[in-house]
Amino acid sequence: MSVINGNALLRLKEWFFQYSGSFCHEDPLRKECIDLKISHTLKVCALIKDLAENLKLSEEETNLAEVIALFHDVGRFEQLMRYGTFLDAKSINHAELGVEILKEKKVFNGIDEKIQDIIFFSVSHHNRLELPEKEDAQRLFFGRMIRDADKLDIYAFSTNRFFQKDIPPNDPILLEVPDIPGISEEICRDILSGTIVKQKNLKSLNDLKLLIASWVYDINYERSFQIIHEKGYIEKIFSILPETENTRKIYSNIQKHLNEKCSIASK
Ligand SMILES: [Fe+2]
């Protein structure tokens, strides 16, 4: 199969920068949102390469993983321009929009169909609640990689943002959820019962913090668990959550899960 070699990767990176650079905006908040998505993309590229190295992937497989990271959020720019929001529920599924754009612009012309299929699958499934259980092994392998790398950068970014003093009310970057006191009972119940929290059930910034913390139950690769552990993301999130019986229980469950995964990884 015609793999993604160094030249193809370079050409695709150039395409991405040209495309994302065409979405400049005068409104400072809008501009911040666009810049944020570009920097998120680059960080996800670096993270996926870290995972690829840990998984001992070949150069071509690493290039494929990087291309998936490069394009996983390509739909975000058009979404923001058309609808003025990053909320899929209020606008459009940004992952599917991304695939539509990539196909329409024939970005992968000349690249093997099987490789294109893995890219389109991984991009279109990076934001799904879950991956399908029965699926082609390569689709699942790379789909899991982008889901981990994406979450790892959201951990890094959001734990910083939560501590920022000048967060705008209903921050568009933090899913427009209001910073009001309290935590939803349903969110706690879902996490304690091992159910994945749905974004549409979020009522406050505290709920969002818990949702992000609970992603440890949707992480796939050992290296990703190690990074979450090393960076102390869980501790940071819980340090800015109200202490209740529920949050204490959730914290201890999450830490237990993380420690188990990390000790397996270090064996
Ligand atoms: Fe995304």
Residues whose N, C-alpha, C, O or C-beta is under 5 A from the ligand:
A	BS01	LIG	H72 D73 N127
